[in-house]
Amino acid sequence: MGCLIGPEAVADIGTAVTGVVASVSVDRGDSVRSGQVLVQLESEVEKSNFEAARSRATQDTDIRAAESNLALAQQRHLRAAGLVQEGFASPQTLEQAKTERDVAEQKLLQAQSQKIINNHEWGLVKAQLGLRTLKSPFNGVVVERFISPGERAEDKPLLRLAMLDPLRVELVLPASRWGSVAPGDAVALMPELPQASTVLARVTHIDKMIDAASNTFRVRLSLPNPGNRLPAGARCKVEGAAAGQAAAAPLPTSLPARLPTTAPTAAPAAAPTAKVQPVAWPAGPGTARTSPQPGT
């Protein structure tokens, strides 16, 4: 049975914003790590907006001023209440002090709400700045590079990445093999590469439908590939199930050299031989002849 070794995942790296490419830190064939910076777009304006938003979000002078005004208004209210109780101030003075206290409380709440809004704006500008930096979504290899510094990045891929550890193996089996493999089974594979050795792959997925046209179904296997020692795109052959695993029996790779023969059948009985009677030949002059007997 033949099979194909491919990458576990392939991603075309693009950008959600339009801009000019400032730098590309990788090239075709380079290995990348998850989270590594791949492409940087021009972002001077976004950086300035980020710094301004951070300054507004981190300063709390308005809150401290509102807290001081509230404390002063509360003291005035208490003092006015005492004077009114002793008869040294009119009730209108107490009402005015109470109103000033309520206004100070509202200003404090307003300053606190503005602080929350500034934090949200800071997060928004930070997210917009993050869109100018493209990072790798997984550990892999750069397969293609489509852009260079100075070009305009729009709705098109900038890089193409492939995950090579683990690798994905696609196997097509006939419908007669349905039920002979299960997820988790280990299967021995032989890559069709020079000096390649047998490797083990695990069954991860089995199609739930059989293709009616070809009477086959697909099986997906996961093949560990530490150090990217095997390339994606290579062909392979199934050698069978690993020892000690509840996997399918080894699949034949060729026809037997000779087909088994059927058991010999008994030879039919010989037909009885007809007895030849002598035949008289016409008598010649002076002599009579007969036909030869069988066996003579």
N, C-alpha and C positions, 0 to 999 in steps of 0.2 A: 504494500500500500504506500503510495506516495503522499507527501504532505508538504506544506509550505510554512517556513518560519518568517514571521513578520514582526514589526514593532508592536508593543503593547498599546501605544497611543501615539498619534501624530497630531500636532497643533500648529495652525498658522497664526503667528503672533501679529496682531493688528492693534490699532489705537482707536479709542472712542472719540478722540478730538482731532482737529486738523491743526497741523503745525509744521515747522521746519525741523528736520533732524539735526540735532547738535552733535551727537556722537553715537557710534555703534561699537560696542566693546567686544564683539565676538565675530567670528568668521566661519565659513563652511568647514565642517569637520571638528569644530571645537566642542569639548564636553562642557556642559553647564550644570549648575546645581539649582535646586528649587529656591526661588527668591533672589537669584542673582540678577543684577541689572544688565539688560541686554541693549536697550536703546534709550537715549535721552533726547527729548525734544526741547526746543528753545522755550524757556520758562522765566524770563526776567520779569515780565509783568506779573505773572502769577506769584513769584517770590515776593515782590513788593506788596501785593495785596495780602499775602500771608503774614508778613511782618506787621502790617497795619492792623489786621484783625487780631493778631496775637496780643498786641499792645492794648487794644481796647478790652480784650477778654481778661487780661491779667491785672489791669489796674482796678482798684476798688475805692478810689477817693470819693466818688459820689456816695457810696454806701456809708463810709465813715462820716462824711459831712451830714448825711441824713440822720444817722444815729445820734450825732452831737445835737442837732436841732431838736430831735425828739426828746432827748434827756433834758434840755433846757426848757422846752414847753411843758414837760411833766412837772418840773420844779416850780415853774410859774403857776401852774394850775393848783398845786398843793398850797403854795403860799397864798394865792387868792382865796382858796377855800378857807384857810385859817383866818384871814382878815375878815371875810364875810361872816364867819361864825362869831368873831369877837365884835362885829359891828363897825369895823374900821373901813370896810369897802362895800360897795353896792353889789347886788346880784348880777348886774350887767358885767361887772369886772370878772366875775367867776365864769360867766358864759363866754366871754371873749377869750379867757385863758383856756377854757375847755376846747373852743374851736381851734385855737392855735395848736393845741396838742393833737387834735384829730388830723389837722392838715400835715403836721410833722410825721405822723404815722403813715399817712398815705404817700408822702414823699419817700419814706424809707422803703415801702413796698414797691414803689415805682423804680427806685434805684436797684433793688434786688431783681426785679423782673428784667430790667435792662441788662443786668449782668448775665442772666441766663440767655437772653437774645444774643449778646456778644459772643458767648461761648458757642452757640449754634452757628453763628456766622463764621467763627474761626474754624469750626469743623468742616463747614462747606468749602471754604477757601483751601483748607488743607487737602480735602478730597480732590478738588480741581487741580491742585498742584501735583498730587499723586498720579493723576492721569497722564502727566507729561513724562513719566518714567515707566518704561516697560520692563517687566521682570519675568523670569522663567517660571512657568507653573509647575514644573517637575524636573527631576534629574534626567538628563538626556543628552542628545547630540544635535548640533545644528546641521540640518540636512541641506537647506538652501538659504541664501541671503539675497534679498530682492532690492535692497535700498542702500544708499551711501550717505554720508554726512552732506548737508546742504540741500538734499532733495525734500520735496514737500510730501508729507505723509497724509494720505487721505484714506478712502475706503478701499484699501488693498492690503494684502499681507506684507509685512516687513521681513519676517523670518519664518522658517519652518523648522520645527523641532520634532524629534522622534525619541520615544522612551524605549531604551534597549535593555533594560533590566527591571522586570523580567521581559522575556519575549513571548509573543503569542503564536501558537501553532494551530493551523487550520487543517483539519482532517475530514475527508469525505468518506463515509462508510456506506455500503449497500444496506438496503432495508432489511436484509436477512440478518444483519448484525444488531438490529435494534434490541435493546435490553441486555446486551453483552458488556456494556461499559456503564460506569456510574461516576458521578462527581467524586473526586478524591482519588480515583485509581491512578496508579503510576504506569506510564508507558515508556518503553525504551525506544529511542529515536537514533538514527544514524544520519547526521548532516552530510550532504553530498559536497564535501569540501576536502581539499588535500590534507592528509594527516589528521583527519577528524576522528574522534572517538565517540563511542556511544554515550548518550546523555539521557537523563530521566526527566520527563515532563508529567505534570499532574492535570487530570481532567477537571476543568472548571465549569464548563457549560455544554449542554447537549440540547440540540434543537428539539422542540416539541412537535414539529411537523416534518413529514417526509415529503420531499419533492416528487410530485407525481410524474413529471416528465422523465427524470433520470432514475427514479426509484432509489434515491439516496438521501442521507441526512448528514448534517455537519456536526462535528465535535470540536470544541475549542479546548486547548491545553495551555498551561502556563509553564514556561521554561525558564528557570533561574539562569541569569547570565552575568555573574560577577565579573567586573573589570571589562565588560563588553567584549569578551573573548570570541563570541560568535556574531557575525554580521546579520542584520535583518535582510530579508529577501532571498535567503538561501533555501534550496529545496532539501528535503529529507525523506527518509523511508522509515516506516514503522517496523521495528524488529520484534515487538511483542510486549507482553506485560512483564513488569519487574517481579522478581521472585518474592513470594510471601505477600503479594498484594491481590486483592479480590478484583482483578482487572480481567479484560477479555483475553481469551486464549491467543497465542501468537497468530498473526495473520499471515497466510502464505504469500510469499513474494514471487514464486514461479511455479510452473506446473511440474509434476513429477516426471522423471526421465522416462519411465515406462509405465504404461497403464497396466493394471493387473489383468491377467487373462482369466477367462472363465474355466470352470472345471471341465476336463475332457469328458465327452459323452461316449457311451459304448458304441462300437462300430456296428452297423447293421449286419444282420446275418447274411452270409453269402447266398445268392440265389442258386438253386440246384442246377447243375450242369446237364444240359440235354444230351442224352446218349445218341451218338451218331450211328446210324445204321449203314451198313455197306450198300453202296450203290453200284449196280452193275453197269459197267461201261459197255458200249456197243462192241460186240465180238468182232475182232478182226480176223483176218484170215489165219486160222490155225491156232489163235490164242484168245483166252478170256481174261479181263482185268477187273479188279474191284478197287473202290476208293480207299485211301489210307485211313487207318484207325486213329483215333485221338491219341496223342502222345507219341506218334511215330513221325 
